[in-house]
């Protein structure tokens, strides 16, 4: 499902115009990004949490140049689904 599909589904379900729904979806995503950039987690009860995870420093290899490089510790965004969400997906998803 793409962002356009989400906009269409919400517009259809709410009766709102697509442009208004698109603005809301964009604002929501921007809010999540800004919160995570400020190291603030986003909790949506019954849906899940957008969090940041710390990745430790590690040594890696650049195979094409044959060099060893050090990747410094850094943070990545992650999503942790709520139990209700996980249970719904577990019981409804069919193997293709």
Residue pairs with C-beta under 8 A, 6 or more apart in sequence:
3 25
6 25
7 18
7 21
7 22
7 25
8 18
10 16
10 21
10 24
10 25
11 17
11 18
11 21
14 21
31 42
32 42
32 50
35 41
35 42
35 50
36 42
36 50
36 51
36 52
36 77
39 52
39 75
41 49
41 50
41 51
41 52
42 49
42 50
42 51
43 49
44 50
44 82
45 82
46 82
46 84
46 85
47 81
47 82
47 85
48 79
48 80
48 81
48 82
48 85
49 79
49 80
49 82
50 77
50 78
50 79
51 77
51 78
51 79
51 80
52 75
52 76
52 77
52 78
53 75
53 76
53 77
53 78
54 73
54 74
54 75
55 73
55 74
55 75
55 76
56 73
57 70
57 71
57 72
57 73
58 70
58 71
59 68
59 69
59 70
59 71
60 68
60 69
60 70
60 71
61 67
61 68
61 69
62 68
62 69
81 89
